[in-house]
Amino acid sequence: MISKERKLLTVLTLILLGALSRLIPHPYNLSAIGGLALFAGAQSKERPWLSLAPLFSLFLGDLFLGFHSTLPFVYGAFILNLALGYFLLQSQSVLRLFTTSLLASSLFFFVTNAGVWMVQSLYPKTFAGLLECYIAALPFFGATMTGDLVSTFGFFGLILYLERSGFFAKAEVQS
């Protein structure tokens, strides 16, 4: 297996693991999908089709978990996170990964909770109602940030480790 094939297989495996994290029991909003979106966005420069992986993962998860009225906002937030990965993570540093991950978490928080306010009847359709919605969602924001930070550093860190260890070096051909 040549190094490009090995790296692609590794990236696809990481994406699958990220997707599975949504299906195993976990605290609300603590999953690897945010980090997966950033990772897939950064990897999609070479392989544009990889940007579909987090959305496909979401859809597969929703087949098991169920569909709800705020799904367009959830998918939209992750599409924006893919774009963040694509545009902001072509070069990586600890600071860049950290700040982009926090930006992605914040974006997800604001977009999805605006969606809850707009399409559900839990809050009045006023500015005060929107603020009430955001305040009620604050307890979940910590889990979102934690999941995004851990998975972002996990995905990018593992790829960096494998690159430095020579794992992606051209493998010998077996005859």
Secondary structure, 3 states (H helix, E strand, C coil): CCHHHHHHHHHHHHHHHHHHCCCCCCCCCCCCHHHHHHHHHHHCCCCHHHHHHHHHHHHHHHHHHCCCCCHHHHHHHHHHHHHHHHHHCCCCCHHHHHHHHHHHHHHHHHHHHHHHHHHCCCCCCCHHHHHHHHHHHHHHHHHHHHHHHHHHHHHHHHHHHHHHHCCCCCCCCCC
